[in-house]
Amino acid sequence: MGINFDQIKHRAKDALSKNSGKIEQGIDKASGAARSRFGKQAGKIDSASRKAKEMLRKNAGGGQHGGDQQGGPR
């Protein structure tokens, strides 16, 4: 009896690919909230948002879903 990590990984990638648009919207919403509160750090917030979207696209199967080409806020 053990944990099947390959199965967990497959399920996580499947969930990411099916919901990547919603996840990107959440990243954009969180980024907007952070920018409104910490405006002086806008560059760092945008960078983190872009990196999160890049990772999402990579792990969801290559970025076929939503967003702009550079991964920046829409």
Sequence and secondary structure as in RCSB ss.txt:
>XXXX:A:sequence
MGINFDQIKHRAKDALSKNSGKIEQGIDKASGAARSRFGKQAGKIDSASRKAKEMLRKNAGGGQHGGDQQGGPR
>XXXX:A:secstr
    HHHHHHHHHHHHHHHHHHHHHHHHHHHHHHHHH GGGHHHHHHHHHHHHHHHHHHHTSS SSS TT    
